[in-house]
Amino acid sequence: MKLIIAIIHEKDQRYLQDALLENNFQFTNVSSTGGFLREGNVTLMIGVDDEQVEDVMNIFRYNCSSREQYLNMMPTLDPSGGVMPSPVKVVVGGAILFVVDVERFEKI
């Protein structure tokens, strides 16, 4: 048995969770916040049999795509003494997945 711990952007949550449920995968959902952008994330914990790992990974690949977004960073001073906002292009979305072995599982 494996435990898949997945961190996704909150905008990908609805479609991903619908797809997991349609394929009979149960999960636990924990709200979380990203460290760099401080935007909403969702952490999912999914317990699956070893042979189901690739099926779950494919659901993530299909439903969690990365995309570019412009973010206004803290204003900086330009050489003339004015303040210039500096938008920065960042990649958001996608998924971070950890697959770990489960030594023991009990449903009580």
Secondary structure, 3 states (H helix, E strand, C coil): CEEEEEEEEHHHHHHHHHHHHHCCCCCEEEEEECCCCCCEEEEEEEEECHHHHHHHHHHHHHHCCEEEEEEECCCEECCCCCEECCEEEEEEECEEEEEEECCCCCCC
